[in-house]
């Protein structure tokens, strides 16, 4: 799938990946790729700035966790992030319905 296809939907994808609980950045990328059946490949250079922005907006919170000698940042949804995810899902359903009615104007028998 084209990288441009994700543009405009990245926030929703990241929020949805975190719905099940806190994850570190690479696990978020992996979750999106697995849930999409490999159709969506997110780049670290896109994901980490987006996670930082979502945290600044109060939709995510982060904390550091030690894994052996390494430290990595884990991200979790806030209550505002859960509400934003609900809003994103509603907007997505409306968008796909509108696009679908144009691309497939005649119902299949």
HELIX and SHEET records of a PDB file:
HELIX    1   1 UNK A    3  UNK A    5  5                                   3    
HELIX    2   2 UNK A   10  UNK A   17  1                                   8    
HELIX    3   3 UNK A   25  UNK A   35  1                                  11    
HELIX    4   4 UNK A   44  UNK A   56  1                                  13    
HELIX    5   5 UNK A   79  UNK A  103  1                                  25    
SHEET    1   A 3 UNK A  23  UNK A  24  0                                        
SHEET    2   A 3 UNK A  70  UNK A  77 -1                                        
SHEET    3   A 3 UNK A  60  UNK A  67 -1                                        
END                                                                             
